[in-house]
């Protein structure tokens, strides 16, 4: 399947872009006030880089339907330089926008406000026009002082440093720039010398399967099945937060994983349990907290073929502890694992969560890193594919519960 990348030039001049991964890796020129279209097959990756007097500048880095989770991944990066303003988002969805639409204006203001020490350190990599305003900067990756300077006004708005690469954890604000979009849609890249905020774009609508969870879903006191939902149990000695994510869309054996809109989020005291009521349309997961890496308990409340709840355990996006999933209809079906596999794991397999909690890295890759072979090997040794998805979409036992309620236990 393919979608389109629409490259919009809002400036009053023609703009050349270097294209990697699409367009036969040929540069393209988008006329003033015009839009060009690039066909981007699912699973493809590439970059669209604005050129300024032959120098690479701001770039949109995009992976269509990436990492096997049904979402687009993209960021707006200034690692190789800047000379204009650019944003990237899923079409007509500003909630997914990446980039500072006034990056060059903010850069110019910061430069003129900088003291002489800053300006002296930047003289090799910041280029001025005849009026003394910033016209272009060189590759941030080549000038540590330039990275520090840009972070004073753009940290968290654009990809600035080299990120998680070659064993380096990178900068958390940079890594977050590569977070998942909402499903698999057309992409809108907008360029301008002035404000690069994307205008509304007229395209055929893309439908996503997404049914919001009732906000009144609350833990009950008896932790017994009370209709469609989940009996959730916390087997640790400490208070834990659990986040439920309903997929953005669902297909035949595929889904668009939701990374940014948990609903509901519930907190359980240590060694306690609760019943979480959910709509029968829920298809997604529950995990500890809202960050990765994390053990995913994937489930649907009512399958199309038999109306039963079905679920499994997945370690593909990391492991922050053991989990099991079980039927509550008296059938005795259960799967997962209860052993602590974090203790004793090789250092190469570990990627701590943002709060420092120990966890094992992804086995399939995501916007923070590629597949971690040490984690794959360790989890195959300690758990195995039959108990939890480690790699691929087969070989893990499904748990079904005819009463549309599953028990999820976190250890």
Number of C-alpha atoms within 10 A of each C-alpha: 7 15 16 17 25 20 21 25 25 24 21 13 14 13 21 19 22 19 20 16 15 18 14 8 13 11 16 17 16 20 17 15 15 16 17 15 14 15 13 22 15 18 16 14 19 17 21 25 26 27 21 18 9 10 16 22 28 30 30 25 18 24 23 27 25 21 19 17 20 26 27 27 26 28 30 29 29 29 22 20 26 28 23 25 25 35 28 30 28 24 24 18 15 14 10 18 24 25 27 22 25 18 27 23 19 14 23 17 14 15 19 13 11 13 10 11 8 14 15 10 14 18 11 12 17 20 15 14 9 7 7 10 17 19 19 23 25 21 23 24 16 15 14 12 14 23 20 14 20 20 16 10 14 17 18 18 21 28 27 28 26 21 21 17 11 9 8 10 15 15 16 13 17 23 22 17 24 24 20 26 27 24 26 26 23 22 24 25 26 25 26 23 19 17 20 24 21 23 13 11 11 8 9 7 10 10 11 15 16 16 15 18 19 12 10 10 17 15 18 15 10 11 17 17 21 16 15 22 24 30 26 24 22 24 20 14 11 12 13 18 15 19 19 27 24 29 27 25 22 18 9 5 6 12 20 26 23 23 19 14 15 20 17 21 18 18 17 19 15 14 15 18 22 22 25 24 22 25 18 20 18 23 28 23 23 24 24 24 16 18 13 24 27 25 26 27 24 20 25 27 27 24 17 10 6 10 16 20 27 24 27 26 29 24 28 28 23 28 31 28 22 21 27 21 28 26 25 22 15 10 11 11 16 22 20 27 21 15 13 14 19 18 10 8 17 13 10 13 22 21 23 19 18 11 7 8 10 17 24 33 32 29 26 21 17 22 18 21 20 15 17 20 15 18 27 22 15 18 23 17 11 13 19 19 22 16 20 28 25 28 19 12 12 12 14 20 18 20 21 30 24 18 20 26 31 31 22 25 21 23 17
